[in-house]
Amino acid sequence: MARQDPPAWQREERVALGDVVAPADDSRHFGALYEVGRKVLSAGSVEELNELALKLAFDCIRAERGALLLRDSESGEFVPRVLRSVDAQELAQDAIRIPTSIVREVLSGPTGILTTDALHDERFAGRGSVRVSNIRSALCAPLVAGDDVLGLIYLDSRLATYAFTRNDLGLLNAIANLIAIRLRQEALHQELTRERIVRSNLERYHSPDVVEAIMRGGGLPQIGLEERDVTVMFADLSGFTSLAEKESPARVADFLNEYYAVATRAIFDHGGTVNEYMGDGVMAIFGAPLAHPRHAANAVLAGIDLLRRVRAAKGIGEEGMRLHVRIGINSGAVVAGSVGSAERLKYAVIGDPVNVASRLEGVGRLDTITIGEGTYVRLDEDRPHCEDLGELQLKGREGSVRAYCIRP
């Protein structure tokens, strides 16, 4: 018997994305779309949303099998995430061979595809994937958000030709649109959450302008070791040990946190990075992770600011005991980048200028800044008055280091 052609309205094969058509007297379609929208919005997670996508499709359209494919972020390939049969049974990954020719046709638009007789469809003539899969009727709609195709929803029937209509494709397009919008919302939410966490972590150690520059670059990367010209500052409290002997641990901790806050603010205000809190001291870096042409001057200004803030602070303890700070600063070429293990990475600077800065702090006078020759030669015409301390022999070094003293 010759195969009869279906009515003209059933022969329509391609529908524009989002073009949902339903007969005026068929309220089932409108009710279905309302339920789809309500359930998509209430899905609690991406995994639940993936499962829901196919369930909604089966609720609205009489299909034999279905699959949800999402694009893999690394390979760019569309990978099946959920495969179901009409009886809600989960199918194995190889249970549905989704014809690549249908997928390519959808992506070429991208618009939804309806084929009512796949084996005789001119678009897929000679395509082995359709014949091997023994597909009679099929629907496939892209999950599109803006210009981005996030995935595909696929339904088919191996039992009947003309199993789907143009209205079915319209419904599937609508479901795909809603799923895509929700998936994009989830992706944006995760990205914003990640950015908030990254920003929160960065704000603990970097000045606001450095944080903004890092975030504009996509967040702090896994930085490889590289040679950088930087300035390093060590600022330690003097008399802290005797204070700890007289005050309660809670009182000492409160004071120490207050000092950290003062020191951090001074460092941040001049574009520095707090690299480490060390007992009663702070280590800061200027000129890394972001380079700055005036890193030496900024470090000296931060040191002056820190001493003035400590001097203006109230004393601690019943007798109003005042503490003092020694600051050592040095500049030079270091190796900077992420160091540590796979479980814990830390941004660090390594090199002789770091050791010299630490030693200069140790030999410096109270409430002054001791700078090395490397910093002195990098200061511009606004250099503050520097007292020449001559050549100093520092612990652990064979050669001497020329140093200068700044009294704010």
ABEGO torsion letter per residue (X at the ends): XBBBBBBAAAABABBBBGBBBBBAABAAAAAAAAAAAAAAAABABAAAAAAAAAAAAAAABBBABBBBBBBBAAAGBBBBABBBBAAGBBBBAAABBBBAAAAAAAAAOBBBBBBABAAABAAABGBAAAAAAGBABBBBBBBBBEABBAEBBBBBBAABBGABBAAAAAAAAAAAAAAAAAAAAAAAAAAAAAAAAAAAAAAAABBAAAAAAAAAAGEBBBBBBBBBBBBBBBBBBBGAAAAAAABBAAAAAAAAAAAAAAAAAAAAAAGBBBABBBEABBBBBBGOABBBAAAAAAAAAAAAAAAAAAAABBBBEAAGBBBBBBBBBBBEBBBBEBBEBAABBBBBBBEAAAAAAAAAAAABBBGBBBBBAAAAAABBAABBBBBBAEBBBBBGBABBBBBBBBBX
